[in-house]
């Protein structure tokens, strides 16, 4: 049970992490490379939240039960935890320290959220605070414009107009597609918007539960690579 503002913020951060990550890895089949998750974990989490709301209908804390049920799909789907300790780091992650260093150096992620346009609580982005955080934790001074300056992306049609042999693939279910290249930028590049696909699902091994749109996108990618090699 939270005993103060610090515990409440830790709980909010833990739940944000679970919901955000499930949205990213919303694959059609079970996976365990982040946490043991069912297929389409977002749907499962929404169903769990709805069932909790119904079970606790009339209870002033019903929403809290619903949020807990949704978060448990990520952190405790297999029932391995008796209690979620939000005071310590939770979740398997993918080499979290390595990614943290990169995000504090060349691949800065300026996250913020607006509760009026999303389900997440208010969160602002402050460059000075982020710089201080990165220096204190990793001794890194973030290069905020490095990725866009080095790879391009400020103006995709201009930056990539002479690019070639590139497939810009984006999954419909992947929150990251909002920052992807979604329109053709040159005759020598290809943009794929894959319906029913989550984060980099086209780069994973084929699975019998893959949607037909993904299978078709992989075929396109294979044909293009073969063409470019020749």
C-alpha positions in Angstrom: 0.0 0.0 0.0 1.5 3.4 -0.9 2.4 5.5 2.1 3.4 8.8 0.4 3.7 10.8 -2.7 7.0 9.0 -3.7 5.3 5.6 -3.5 2.4 6.9 -5.6 4.7 8.2 -8.3 6.6 4.9 -8.3 3.3 3.0 -8.8 2.2 5.4 -11.6 5.6 4.8 -13.3 5.3 1.1 -13.0 1.8 1.0 -14.5 2.9 3.4 -17.3 5.7 1.1 -18.1 3.5 -2.0 -18.3 0.8 -0.4 -20.5 3.2 1.4 -22.8 5.3 -1.8 -23.4 2.3 -4.0 -24.0 1.2 -1.5 -26.7 4.6 -1.9 -28.3 4.8 -5.7 -28.2 1.1 -6.4 -29.0 2.0 -9.5 -30.9 -0.6 -12.1 -32.0 1.1 -14.9 -30.2 2.6 -15.4 -26.7 6.1 -14.1 -26.0 8.5 -13.9 -23.1 11.5 -11.8 -24.2 10.3 -8.9 -22.1 7.9 -10.6 -19.7 5.7 -13.7 -20.2 2.8 -12.3 -22.2 -0.2 -13.7 -23.9 -1.0 -13.1 -27.6 -2.5 -9.6 -28.1 -1.7 -8.5 -24.5 -3.5 -5.2 -25.0 -6.8 -6.9 -25.6 -6.2 -9.2 -22.7 -5.4 -6.3 -20.4 -8.5 -4.4 -21.5 -10.6 -7.4 -20.9 -9.1 -7.9 -17.4 -9.8 -4.2 -16.6 -13.4 -4.5 -17.8 -14.0 -7.6 -15.7 -12.5 -6.0 -12.6 -14.7 -2.9 -13.1 -17.7 -5.2 -13.4 -16.7 -7.2 -10.3 -16.2 -4.1 -8.2 -19.2 -2.2 -9.7 -20.4 0.4 -7.2 -17.0 0.4 -5.3 -15.4 3.8 -5.2 -12.1 2.1 -5.8 -13.3 0.1 -8.8 -11.0 2.0 -11.2 -7.9 1.1 -9.1 -8.9 -2.6 -9.3 -9.2 -2.2 -13.1 -5.8 -0.5 -13.5 -4.2 -3.2 -11.3 -5.8 -6.0 -13.3 -4.5 -4.5 -16.6 -1.0 -4.0 -15.2 -0.9 -7.5 -13.9 -1.2 -8.9 -17.4 2.3 -7.5 -18.0 4.0 -8.1 -14.7 2.2 -11.2 -13.4 0.4 -13.0 -16.2 1.7 -16.4 -15.1 1.0 -15.6 -11.4 4.6 -15.8 -10.4 4.4 -12.8 -8.0 2.5 -12.7 -4.8 2.9 -8.9 -4.7 4.4 -6.4 -7.0 7.1 -4.4 -5.4 7.1 -0.9 -7.1 10.0 0.3 -5.0 12.4 -1.8 -7.2 12.8 -2.2 -10.9 10.3 -4.6 -12.4 10.1 -6.2 -15.8 12.7 -8.1 -17.8 13.4 -5.5 -20.4 16.0 -5.7 -23.2 19.4 -4.8 -21.8 17.8 -1.8 -20.1 21.1 -0.2 -19.0 22.5 -0.3 -22.5 19.4 1.3 -23.9 19.4 3.9 -21.1 22.9 4.9 -22.0 22.0 5.2 -25.7 18.9 7.3 -24.9 21.1 9.6 -22.8 23.6 10.0 -25.7 22.6 9.8 -29.3 19.0 8.5 -29.3 17.1 10.9 -26.9 13.5 10.1 -26.3 11.6 13.3 -25.4 8.5 11.6 -23.9 5.5 13.6 -22.5 1.8 12.9 -22.2 -1.4 14.9 -22.1 -4.3 13.3 -20.2 -6.8 15.2 -22.4 -5.5 13.3 -25.5 -4.4 10.0 -24.0 -5.1 7.6 -21.2 -1.8 8.5 -19.5 -1.4 11.0 -16.6 0.2 14.4 -17.3 4.0 14.3 -17.8 6.1 17.2 -19.2 9.4 17.1 -21.0 12.2 19.3 -19.6 15.5 19.3 -21.5 17.5 20.7 -18.5 16.1 18.1 -16.1 16.8 15.3 -18.6 20.4 16.5 -19.1 21.0 16.6 -15.4 19.5 13.1 -15.0 21.7 11.7 -17.8 24.9 13.3 -16.4 24.2 12.1 -12.9 23.3 8.5 -13.9 25.6 7.8 -16.8 28.0 10.8 -17.1 26.5 11.5 -20.5 25.6 14.8 -22.1 22.7 14.1 -24.5 23.1 15.1 -28.2 19.5 16.1 -28.7 19.6 16.5 -32.5 22.2 13.9 -33.4 19.9 11.3 -34.8 18.0 13.7 -37.0 21.1 15.5 -38.1 23.0 12.3 -38.9 20.3 10.1 -40.4 17.8 12.8 -41.5 14.2 13.1 -40.7 13.5 16.7 -40.1 11.9 16.8 -43.5 11.7 13.2 -44.8 10.8 14.1 -48.4 13.8 16.4 -48.6 16.3 14.4 -46.4 15.7 11.1 -48.2 14.9 12.3 -51.7 18.2 10.8 -53.0 18.1 7.7 -50.8 17.8 4.2 -52.2 17.4 0.6 -51.2 15.5 1.4 -48.0 12.3 -0.1 -46.7 10.5 2.1 -44.1 8.2 -0.4 -42.4 5.7 0.6 -39.8 3.2 -1.5 -37.8 -0.3 -0.2 -37.3 -0.3 -1.4 -33.7 3.2 0.0 -32.9 3.0 3.3 -31.1 6.4 4.2 -32.6 4.9 4.4 -36.1 3.8 7.9 -35.2 7.4 9.0 -35.8 8.0 6.8 -38.8 8.2 7.6 -42.5 4.6 6.9 -43.7 4.7 8.4 -47.2 6.8 7.6 -50.2 9.9 9.9 -50.3 11.7 8.7 -53.4 11.3 6.2 -56.3 14.1 4.1 -54.8 12.6 3.6 -51.4 9.5 1.7 -50.2 7.1 2.5 -47.4 5.1 -0.3 -45.8 2.2 0.4 -43.4 1.4 -3.1 -42.0 -2.1 -3.5 -40.6 -2.4 -5.6 -37.5 1.4 -5.5 -36.9 3.2 -4.4 -33.7 6.7 -3.2 -33.1 9.2 -4.7 -35.6 7.0 -7.8 -35.9 8.1 -8.1 -39.6 11.7 -8.7 -38.3 10.7 -11.6 -36.1 10.5 -15.2 -37.2 7.3 -16.2 -39.1 4.5 -17.6 -36.9 1.3 -19.4 -37.9 -0.7 -16.7 -36.1 0.9 -13.8 -38.1 -1.8 -11.7 -39.9 -1.9 -12.1 -43.7 -0.9 -8.4 -44.0 2.4 -9.2 -42.3 3.1 -12.2 -44.5 2.5 -10.1 -47.6 4.8 -7.4 -46.2 7.6 -9.9 -45.5 7.2 -11.2 -49.1 7.6 -7.6 -50.4 10.7 -7.0 -48.3 12.2 -10.3 -49.5 11.6 -9.5 -53.1 13.0 -6.0 -52.8 16.2 -7.2 -51.1 16.7 -9.8 -53.7 16.3 -7.2 -56.4 18.8 -4.8 -54.8 21.4 -7.6 -54.3 21.2 -8.5 -58.0 
